[in-house]
Each structure stands twice: as structure tokens, then as C-alpha cells.
Amino acid sequence: MTMATRKADFGTTQQPYKMSFTSGGLFLNESVIVAELHVAGEDWKVTLSRALEEGATSLPKAASNRRTLREIVNRLMTLTEDEVRFLVEDAGRQEQQHLLWVATCRAYRFVREFAVEVICDRYIAYQLDLPLESFDIFFDAKADWNEGLASISDSTRNKLRQILFRMMREAGVISDGHRIQSTYLSAQLRQVVEATNPADLAVFPGVVIDGGPS
């Protein structure tokens, strides 16, 4: 067994950087509502339409509601049907938070890489404080070789940093004081995630991956 550390390939290496997580946060309550509306086997576009019709969020503006639901569906569609079923039927609140963090990391390459290359690496090095500057340093390093990231405005970049830190707090990855926290996954959640991709456990600081390289 080995501690979850940075790997060269987590299945997202070729995934483009989609940086649309500029509002909200983990959307726990809204995500569970949308997942409950999903019919196993149906296209998530159908689920999105149903969620829009039934007003799955409490946002007052139609445009904001539509944008938020699209982002929620973008994350939920990375989950398998078994994971969606677990989210809706069996998971407690903390398990829901953890599973939605997995979905977020699958949906956004940047978030996943930050979780693995910054959060987990700092955890292993016992550097448990996570200053806001860690985002800026990481972003600059990625933007050096990615034109899409380099073209993002300072205001959008600051918003991305704000939302990412909020998501990490809501997922229990960091504390309110921006300290990296050990993650304790339930046996059932771990089993569900491992059935899809054991490498996804690497987005949680302190979680051990079975069968990994020593």
C-alpha cells in the first residue's frame, strides 16, 4: 500500500482545462436533488431539462439557475449509476460531500491536479497550512504552458481561487482556517469509488490506495 501521492496519469492528463466553476461551491443540497431526479440509464441532458422545469435550485434568476444546474450536471455525469444510487439512497452527509468532491475532481482537471499535486503533496510533507498563494503559484506554473489558462483575467482567476477554497472547505479537505485535514472515508464509499477508479482516492489527503506502487 502507498499514501495517495502525485501520479503521472490519473485519467485526466489529456482532458482540457475547463474552468467554469466560478460560482457557488460544492452544491451539495442541489446536487442531491438533481441526482434524485435522474433516471438510471437516461441521458443527463434529459435530467438537466427536468431539473430546469422543476426548479431544482432556489436561485432567483433564470440565467443563474440554468448555469448552476449545468455545472451540477457536468459533475454528476462523471459518476457511475452505482455511485449516483449511493449518493441518493445510502450516503450520509459527509459521504455525499466526499463523493461530490470526487465528481468535481473528475469534471475539472485543474481541481484534480491541485488536489493531488498541492494538497496531498503538502500533506505528505507535513505542510498542513494552505495559504491562498499556493493557488497562485500553482496557477502560474500551469499557465506557463497552457494558453487557455494564461488568457484568464485576474478577476476570474481570483474568483476561481475563492470558489476552489470554498469547495475544499465544504468537502472537508481543508478546515475553515485553511489547514489540510486527513480524510476518513467510510468503507462503503471507498468500495463504490474503487469499483470505478481506485486512483480517484488520491484526491483525498491521508487516504491510502491499495495495490499502488511502493
N, C-alpha and C positions, 0 to 999 in steps of 0.2 A: 504494500500500500504506500501511497505517497500523498503528501499535502498538495492541495489544489494550487498549482503554480502555473506560470505562463507556459503555454504551448505554442508551437508554430502555427498550428491549424486547428481551429475549433469548428470548422464547417462554415465559417463566415468570412474567410480570407478573401474570397472573390466577390463578396457582397458589397455593393456600393454603399457609401455613407449616406444614409437617409436621416436628415436632421430636422424632422418635423415635430419633435417633442418640445414645442415651445410654449405649451400651456398646460395647466392642471398639474398632474403629478402621476401617481400610480393608478389613479381612478379605480380604487378597489370596489367601492359600492356599485358604481356604474358598470364596471366590467362584469361583476357577478350577475347583474340584471340582464345585460346583453347576452351573457353565456346561457342564462336560463331561457332566453328567447330562441336560442339556436336549436334547430332540429338536426339530430345526428345525420350526417351524410349530405346535408344541403350545402349549396354554395354560400359562402359567408356574405356575398353581395345581397342575397335574399334576407339573411339575418339583419344586415345593415338597414335595408329598406323597412323591415318590420320594426326595428328599433326606432327609426325615424318616425314612423307612423304612430307608434305607441308612446313617444316622448320618453325615452329611456334615461334622459338626463334632465336636470332641473334648470338648465341654463335658459335665460330669458330670450336670447337672440337666436333666431333660426340658423344663421350662419355659424355661430359659435357651437350650437348643438350639433350641427352636421359635421363640423371639423373635429369635434371631440369624439363623436361616435366613430368616425372613420379611423381615428388614431387607436381607439379601443379595439375595433375590429382588426386593424393591422397587427395588433399584438396577439389578440386571441386566436387568430388564424394560424399562428405558429404552434399552437398546442394540438396534440392529438385528441381524438374523440375521448379516449380514456382519461386524458388529463382534464379536458373540459368537464367530463362527468364527475371527476373527483372534485374539481373546483366548486361545482354546483351542489353536489349531493353529500359529500363526505368531509370536505376540508373545514377545519376551524379557521378562525380569522387569521391567525399567524401563518397557517399553511397556505391560505389564499394569498396573503402578502408575498410569501416566498415564491409561489407558483407564478404570480403575476410579474415578479422580478425576473424569473426565468424567461417568461414570454417577452418582456421588454428587452432583455439582452439578446434574444433571438431576433427580434424585429429590428433592432438598431445596432449595427456593427460597432459604432463608436462607443455606445454604452457598454457593450460586452467587453471590448478591448480595454476600456477604462477600468472595469470591474476586475479583470484578470491582471492587466499589466501595471495598474496603480494600486488598487485596493488590496488585492491578495498579495502582491509583492511587498507592500508596506507592512502588511500583517505578519508575513513570514520574517521580515527584518525587525519586528517589534517596534516599528514606527507607527504607532496607532493613531497619532494625530493626523487629520486630513485637512490641511489648510486649503482655502479657496484657490490659492496659487497653484496647487497641484493640477487643477483643471487647466489653467492657462498654459502651464509648461507642457502638459500632455497634448493639448490642442495645437500649440505651436509646432511641436515635433511632428504631428500628423499632417499639419497644413503645409509643411516644408515640401512634401512630395505629393500633395493632393490639391489640385486646383479648385475643386469644389469647396473644400474646407477653407482654403486661402481666400476665397471670394466672399465669405460670410462677414457681414458687417459687425462692428464692435457691439452694437446694441443687441443684435441677435445672439451673438456669442455670449454676452452677459446673461441673457435670458436662458440660453441653453444650460449654462452653469447653474443658475438658480434652480431650474427645474430638475436637473440631474441630482443635485444635492437633496432636493425635496423628495424625489423618488427613492433615493437611498435611505433617507430617514424613515419614510413610510414603509419601506421593505425591511427595516430593521438591520440594514447593513452598516449604518453608522448611527451614532447617538445624536441627540439634539445639539450636543456640544461638538459635533463633528469628530468623534472618536470612532475608529473602526471597531466593530463588535464581532465576536465569534458567533457564528450561525449554528444553531442546533436544529437540524431537520428531523421531522418525525419519520419513523420507519416507513410508513405508508407513502408519504410524499416522496421520499427518496426512491422507493421502489418504482413509483409511477414515472419519475423523471429519468431514472436509469434505464427504464424499458425503452425510452425514446432515444436518449443520447447521454451516456454517463459523463461525457465531457462537460455537459451543462452544469454539473455540480461545481465546476471551477469558478463560477461567478459568486460563490459564497465563501467569505473568508473563514478559514478554520475547518472547512469540510474536507474530509479525506476521500479520495477517489480510489475505489478498489481496483486492483489489477493494473494500476498505472505503472510507468517506469520508475525505477528507484533512483 
